[in-house]
Amino acid sequence: MNPEDLPLLLTRVMPFGKYKGTPIADLPGNYLNWFAREGFPKGEIGRLLALMQEIDHNGLSPLLDPLRKR
């Protein structure tokens, strides 16, 4: 994990699909888990989705709270 990716989870939005326009950090766990099963897209979005899925799966979402308050 790259620490510089954490703020990107709050600023990058889902560019397609049911949750288009939703910040990566706000995507539901079941949607992230679907990508984990089916495969993450290539590029930055896929990398961020994989990171958010790992954070969500391990119950670490509160780590993002201090970044949300900035």
ABEGO torsion letter per residue (X at the ends): XBAAAAAAAAABBBABEAABGBBAAABBAAAAAAAAAAEBBBEAAAAAAAAAAAAAAAGAAAAAAAAAAX
